[in-house]
Amino acid sequence: MIVGLLTSTLSPVAAQDDPEATVEQSGTSDVSVVLSDMPDADLIQEGVTNLINTGETTSSMTSALTRLAAVSGAGDDTVVVDNTATTSVEQAGGVGANTIEQVAELTTDTGALSGINLGGGDDVITLDNTAVTTYQGDGDIGADVIDQQAIIDATIELGAGADAATTRNTSEIDYAEGGPVDCVSEALGAVDVSGGLGDDAITVGNASLVSCADLVDPLASNITSIANLDVTVSGGPGSDNITVDNQSVIADANPAATLLAEANLTLDIDGGIGDDTITVSNVADVIPDPAGGGVETGVMTGIIDGGFGDDSIGVYGSGAHVDDLGILDGFGDDTIHVAADGQNALISGGFGNDVIINDSSLASSNIFAGAGDDLVVNNGEIDNIFAGPGQDTVMNFGNTVLETINTGFGDDSVLNDGLVGGDILTGFGDDTVSNRGLVGGDIVLGAGDDLMNVETNSGVGGIMDGGPGTDTLALKIDVGEVSEEQADDLAAQVAQAVWTTQHSGSGTITIGGQVYTWTNFEALLNLISWAIREHGGAFEINFTQFTDGRLNYLDIGAPVAIYCTWRGIEVWDIDHSSGAGTPVIVTSVPDLQQLAQVSGFDDLLTLLPDGTAQVVAADLYGGVYRFSFDPAVCLARLQ
């Protein structure tokens, strides 16, 4: 049932051959309703001005204002409000010098009653506020002025139930074939929504959209688009879907004009208890992006808190930047994705097995994954990454961590394929660090039985420290093309490094001008490969004469490397295209004696009846590689 239906349309006006035509129109509706037995409200408010100008000057002011407040009890309520102000100008000859002022305003404060409270039930509320100006010039050269605002001020309380709340505030100007022009479009929004108990869908949109095609005098034209939105959302208990979209766009931009697109978004979002999805976007865009002309600016600031539950938070932006933004999530297995550049951001996963992906360049900003088995992926720039207690994985792909990666307590994995300006610290646990990028400081593995992989094109400005525990350093480096003399020098360095590591836990080696220095490692695995120049530039791929302690050191083309380590017997598969090794079998001698056979991928380690151990693996030519040894050798090396 429709409680209130209000339609106000102001009559079109035609102004012809009058050099000083002035049109002022306004429409206002004030409605306060109580929704009880009549659960539906549908209000339409319009202010319309249509002008055809054949003279010199037109001045137009259009205003559409709706004030609505409502209180409802239990029941499935529907409230729809459409407040629109529209002005259309067609310049048909003449010089043209048009001034257009237009405001569309929608508020939930009537003075006597404030806000919309829908109470219990599965309620739907839609608030649409729109201001549209269309100007079609005729190649006229009169100085035009367009000043337009769309203003929404809404407070909504949904109450218990699976509710849907949508607010849209739009200022749109389409200006073509005139000028010079001073054009200002502003979308100004303040929205406060309380979701209450239930799985709610809350959408808040705010947009200033300006198109300025085929300007007659772009050098003297100023185009400004501003979208300012202040949003407060409390999702309450329930699995809520919260979407906030703020955008300021100038399309068909002429780079000779003065262009400003500004988007400012202030956030206070609390998802509450439940598995919530929160998506926030703030965009300032000049299209096409003019080189040297046009400014895209604005700020996204405030707090986004997913609350308790398995939440998904996405924060996106372009043109405008982040400043003093907190992206937080509490207890739960959460996913956070940030793709909005800026500064002074805090990203915190809280307690749980979280996934945090940063695709932003964020200065003076940090990531705290918190307690849990977390995955942190940095594809942008961040100051610090703190993974916290748990079995964490941290990946830095081709980008920058300005200061430190610290994984804390747990069996953690770190892959650096970019730049870490400071240190990598793994703390207590059996950790694995793989470095194929650059580390400006130290790599400190901390207490535990750790593995440090040094890969091709990597660099460490400081020292690699295995810390307490039984640690392994693997040199997985493809040196590339070298002379025989350089190969001999490198082989001698490797032999010396193996000897010093075995006797002191420390060593150093220089490869391609990069000095690698380490301490507190109990084992060194040499997986270095190179190509030796021969016969006037022909290449023959060779691998180092292995001096890293592998048992099958004489088998240059072996598909595996076999070691006696503190763990017992280790078998590593070798990728001969890169020289990289992967451990596939790790077993103690007593375990082998008890089990008789241990497998890893396609490799087998078998204890033969005569007490000999034999490794069987596929070779590089489709055949079978076998290597036999006395496992007592490994027991002897542990003594």
N, C-alpha and C positions, 0 to 999 in steps of 0.2 A: 504494500500500500504506500502511496506517495504522501508524505506528510507536508512537505513544502515544495512547491514548484514555482520558480520565479524566473521569468524571461524578460529581459529589458533590452531592446534593440533600438539604437538611436538611428534616425532616418538618414539615408544617404543624402549628401548635399553636392550639387554641381555648381562650380563657380567658373563662369566663363566671361572673358573680356572685362574683367574687373581687376585693376592693378593692385587693389588693396583689399582682397577678400580675406576676412577673418572668421574662422569657425571655431567655436568652443562648445564641446559637448562633454557631458559627464553622466555616468549612471552609477547609482549606489543602491545596494540592498543590504539591509541589516536583518538577520534572522536569528532568533533564539528558539530552539525547539527542544522538547522533551520526547524522546523516543521510548514509548512503552508498548501500547497496543498497536501502534502504527510504526513498524520498524524501519521504513525506508524513507530516505530524503534525497531529492534530486533537485539541484539548484543550477540554473544556467543564467549567467550574467554577461551581457555583451555591450561593448561600446564600439560603434562602427562609424567610420568616416571614409567616404569615397570622394575623391576630388579629381576633376579634370580641369587643368589650368591652361588657358591660352593667353593669359596676361603676363604680368611681370612678377608679382609677388603673391604668395599665399602663406597665411599663417594658420596653423591648425593645432588644437590641443584636444586630445581625447583621453578620457579617464574612465576606467571600469573598476569599481571597488565592491568587493563582497566581504561582509563580516558574518561569520557563522560560528555559533557555539552550540554544543549539544551534550545532553546527558541521557544515557540509556541504561536500562536494567538488563536482566537476563534475556537472551534471545539472539537469533541470528540477524544482525542488523546490517544494512547497506546504506552508506552515505556517499553520494557522488556530487562533487562541486566542480563546475567549469566556469572560470572567470576569464573573459577574453576581451582585449582591446585591440582593434584592428584599424589601421589607416592605409589607404591605397591612394597613391598620387600618380597621375599620368600627365606628363608635360607634353602638350601638343603645340609646338611652336613657341615663339616668344623667348625672351631672355631667361626667365625663370629665376626666382630667388626665394626658395621655399623654406619655411621654418615649421618643423613638425615636432611637437612635444606630446609624448604619450606615456601613460602610466597604467599598468594593470596591477592591482593590489588585492591580495587575498589574506585575510587574517582570521584567526579563531578567537579573537578577543573582541566582544561586542560592547564592553564596558559593563553591562549588567551581568554577563556570564562569560567566563573565560575557559577556553579549551574544549576538546571533544573527548568525552568519556563514554565508551561504548559498552562497558560492563561485560558480563559473561556472555558466552555464545561464540559461534564462528562468524565473526564480523568482517565486513569489507568496507574500507574507506578509500576513496580516491579523490585527491585534491589536485585540480589542474588550473594553473594560472599562466596565462599566455598574453604577451604583447607582440604584435606583428606589424611592421611597417614595410610596405612595398612601394618603391619609387622607380618608375620607368621614365627616364629622360628622353630627350629628343636631340641630343647633341648640344643642349643649352649650356651657357657659360655663366649663369647666375650663381651666386654663392649660396649654397644650400646649408641648412642646419637641421640635423635630426638628433633629438635627445629623447631616449626611450628607456624606461625602467619597467622591469617585472619584479614585484616584491611579494614574497610569501613569508608569513609569520604564523607558524602552526604548532600547537601543542596537542598531542594525541595520546590518549591512554586506552589501550586495547582491552585490558582485562583478561580473564581466563578464557581459553578457547583457541582454536586454530585460526588465527586472524591474518588478514592481509591488509597492509597499509601502504599506499603509494602516494607520494607527493611529487609533482612535476612543476617546475618554475622555469619559464622560457621567455627570453627576449630575443626576437629574431628580426633582423633588418636585411632587406634585399634591395640594394641600390645599384642602378645601372645607367650608364650613358648620360651622366650629368657631371656637374662639378665646376669649380672646386666645391668640396663638401667637408664640413665638420660633423662627423658622425660618431655618436656615443651610444653604445648599448650596454645596459647594466642588468644583470640577473642577480638579485640580492635575496638570499634565503636564510631563515632561521627556523630550524625544525627540531622538535623534541618529541620523541616517540618512546613510550613505555609499553613493552610487549606483554608482560604478565605471563601467567602460566599457560603453556601450550606451544605447539610448533608454529611459529609465526613467520610470515614473509613480509619484510619491511624494505621498501625501496624509496630512496630519496634522490631525486634528480634535480640538477640546476644547470642551466645552459644559457650562455650568451653566444649567439650565432650571427655573424655578419658576412654578407657577400657584397663585394664592391667591384663589379665587373665593368670594364671599358670606361674608366674614368676619363673625362674630357681634360681635366687639369690635375694630374696626380701630384705634381710637385707642390701644389698649394692645398692638398687635401690631407686631412687628419682622420684616421680611422681608429677608434678605440673600442675594444670589447673587454668587459670586466664581468667575471663571475665570482661572487663572494658567497660562501656557504658556511654556516655554523650549524653543526649537527650534534645532537645528543641522542643516543639510542641505548636503552636498557632492554636487552632481550628477555631477561627473566628465565625461569625454568622452562626447558623445552629445547628441541633441536631447531634453532632458528636460522633463517636465511636472511642476511642483512646485506644490502647493496647500496653503496653511496657513489654517485657519479657527478662530478663537477667539471664543467668544461667551458673554455672560452676559445672560440675559433673564429678566425678571419679567413674567408675563402676568396678565391679569385683575386689574390692580392697583387697589386702593382708595386714593385720595389721602389718606385720613385716617390710614393706616398709615405707619410709618417704613420707607421703601423704599430699598435700596441695591443697584444693579447695577454690578459692577466687573469690568473685563476688562483684564488685563495680559499683554502679549505681548513676549517678548524674542527677537530674531531674529539668526541668523548663517547666511545663505544664500549659497552660491556655486554658480551654475549651471554653471561650468566651460566647457569648449570645446563648442560646438554651438549650434543654434538653439533656445533654451530658452523655455519659457513659465512664468512665475512669477506666481502670484496669491496675495495675502496679504490677509486680512480680520480686523479686530479690532472687535468690536461690544459695547457695553454699552447695554442697551435696557430701559426700563420702559414697558409697554404697558397701557392707553393712557398717553401721556405726561401725568402729572398736573401741573396748574399749581400751583407752589409746594410740591409734595410729590413726593418721589422724587429720588434722586441717581443720575446716570449718570456713571461716571468710569473711570479706568484709563489706562494708558500703553502705547504701542507704541514700542519702541526697538531699536537694533541696526543691522545692516548687511544690505542686499540687494544682491548683486553678480551681474549677469547673466553676466559673463565674456566670453569671446571667441565671437562669432557674432551672427546676426541675432535678437536676443532681444525678447521682449514681457514687460513687467513691469507688473502692476496692483496698486496698493496702495489699500485701501479701509478705511474705518472710520467709526463714529459713536458718540456717547456718550463713548467713550474718546478720547484725543488722542495725537498724535505728539510725541515729545520725544527729541532726539538720535538721529535716524534718518538713515542714509545710504542713498540709492537710487542705485546706480552701475551703469554698463554700460561695457564696454571697447570693443574694436574690433568694428565691425559696424553694420548699419543697424537701429537699435533703435527700439522704441516703448515709451514710459513714460507711464503714466496714473496720476495721484495724486488720490484723492478722500478725504482723511483730514485733518481740521484738527489744528493743533497748533503746534509751535515747534521751532526749532533743527534744521531739516531741510536736507540737501544732496541736490540732484537733479543728476546728471551723466550726460550721454549718451555721453561718450567720443568716440572717433574713428569717424566714419561719418555717413551721412545719416540723422539721427535725427528722430523725432517725439516731442515732449514736450508733454503736456497736463496742466495743473494746474487742478483743480476744487476746490482746498482753500484754506482760510485758514491760511497758515503764517507765523507771526511769526519774525523773526530767521532767515530762510531764503533760500537762493539757488538759482538754476538756472544750470548751466553746460552748454550744449549741446555744447561741444567743437568740434573740427575736423570739417568736412563741411558739406554742403548741408542744413541743419537747418530744421525747422519747430517753433516754440515758440508754444503757445497758452495764454494765461493767462485763465482764467475765475474766478479766485479772488483771493487776496492773497499776494504774495511780496515780498521786499525788493529783490532785484536779478535781472536776466536778462542773462547773458553768452552771446552766441551763438557767439563764436569765429570762426576763419578759415573761409571758405566762402561760398556763395551762400545766405544765410540769410533766412528769413521769420519775423518776430516779430509776433504779434497779441495785443493786450490788449483784451478785449471787456468793456466795462462794469464793470470791476473795478479793482483797485489794484496797481500796482507802487510800493512805498513810496519807493524811491530811484532806481535807474538802469536804463535799457535800453541795452546796449552790444553792437553787432553785430560790431565788429571788422573785420578785413580781408575784402573781398569785395563783390560787387554785391548789396547787401542790400535788403530791403523791410520797413518797419515800419508797422503800422497801430495807432493808439491810439484806441480807442473807450471809454476809461475814464479812470482817473486815474494819472498818473505823477508821484510827489511830487518827484522830482529832475529829472535830465536825460535826454534821448535823444541818444546818441552813435553815429554809424554808422561812423566810421573811414574807411580808404582803400577806394575803390571807387565805382562809379556806382550810387548808392543812391537809393531812393524812400522818403520818409516822408509818410504821410497822417495828419493829426491831426484827428479829429472829437471828441476828448475834451479833457481838461485836462492841461496839463504845468506843474508848479510851477516848474521851472528853465528851462534853455536847451535848444534843439534845435540840435545841432552836427553838420553833415553830413560834415565832414572833407574830405580830398582826393578829387577825382573829379568827374565831370559828373553832378550830382545834381538831383533833382526834389523840391520841397517842396510838398505839397498842403495848403492851409489850408481846412478845410471848416466847414459850418454848425455853430453851437453849440460851437465849439472855443475854447480859450483857452491862452495861453502866458504864464507869469509872467515869463520872462526874454526872451531875444533868439533869433531864428532866424538861424543863421550858416551860410551856404552853404559856407564854407571854400574852400580852393584848388580851382581847376577852373572850368568854365563851368556855372553852376548856374541853375536856373529856379524861380521862386516862382509858384505858381498859387493865386489867391484864388477858391475854389469855394464862395461863401457866398450863401445865400438870406437876404436881410435881412428879408423879410416886408413888412408893411404900413408905408408911410411917407407923409408929406406931400410935396407938390412941393418945398417948401423944404428938407426933409431930403434928398430925392433930389438936389437941386442941390448941397447941401453935400457929399454923398457923392461925386458926380461930380467935384467940384473936388478932393477929397482923392485920388481915384484918379488924376486927371491929374497932381497934384503928386507922388504916389508913383511913377508911371511915369517922370516926368522925373528925379527924384532917383536912382531905380534905374539908369536909363540912364547917368547921369553919375557916380555915386559907388558904385553897388552897394548902397546903403542906402535905407531908407525907413520910413515909419510910417503907419498908418491906424487910425482908431477906428470900430468898427462895433458898435452895440448896447451901448456902454459898454466893450467889450473893445478894448484897445490892442494892436495887432500891430506889432512892431518887427523889422526884419531888416537884415542886412548881408552883404556878399560874395555878392550875387546879380547875375548878368549879364542876366537877363530876368525881366520881370514879366508874367504872364498874368492879365488881369482877366476872371473868369467870375462876377462878382457879379450877382445878380438881385434884383428887388424888386417890390412891388405898390404903385402910387400910388393914394391915396384920391381919389375924384372923385365929385361930384354927390351929396352927402349920404350917403355911406357905400357907394356902389357901388364895385366894384373893377375896375380895368383893369390887366392884367398888362403890365408894361413891363420892358425891360432897359436897363441903363445905356447912355448914348451912349458907345460904346466908345472909350476913350482909352489902351488898353494897347498900342498899336502894331500891332494887327491890320490887315491890308490892306483888308478889307471892313468897316471900322468904320461905314460909313453904312447897312449892311444890318441893321437892328435885329432882324428876324425870321429871319436867316440860320440854316440848320441846322448850319453849320460856321463855325469861326474860322480864318483863314489868317494865318500869321506868317512873317516873315523872322527867323530866329534864327541863332545861331552854327553850328547844324547845317546850315542852308540854308533849306529851305522846310518848314514844319510845318502840317498840317491837323488840326484838332481837331473831333470831333463834339460837338455841344451838346445836352444833355438839357434842354429848356426847362421841364420840370416842376420841376427842381431847380437849374438853372443850372450843373450840373457839366459839365466837359469831359473828353474822352478823346482822347489823341493817336492818330490812325489812319494818318497818312502822315508820315514824316520822311525827307527826301531832300536831298542836296546839289544845287546847280544843275548842276555837271558830270555827276552821275549822271543827272539828268533829261534833259540834252542827249544823253546816250549811249543811254538806255533809251527815250526818247520818251514812255513812259507808266508811271506808278506807281499801284498801287491799294492801298486799305486798307479792309477791310470792304466797304461798298457805295459808297465814294467813289472817284473817279478824278481823278488829276492828269495832264494831257496837255500835251505840247509841240506846239503847232499849227505848220503849215508856215511861217507868217509869223514864227515865233519867240516868239509869245505863249504864256504858260502859262494853262491853263484848268482850274478845279476844277468837277467835276460831282458833285452829291449830291442825294438825295431831299429835297424840302422837307416842311414840316409839313402840307401839304394834299393829298398824293398826287401832286404834280407834280415838276418837276425844277428844281433851283437850279443856276445857272451863274455863275461869276465868273472874269473874265479879267484878267491883269496881266502886266507885263513882268518876267521873272525877273531881269533885270539890276538891278532895285531891290534884290533880296536880296544880290547881289554887292556893290553899292555900300555897303550897311549894314555889311558885314563889314570894310570898309576904314577 
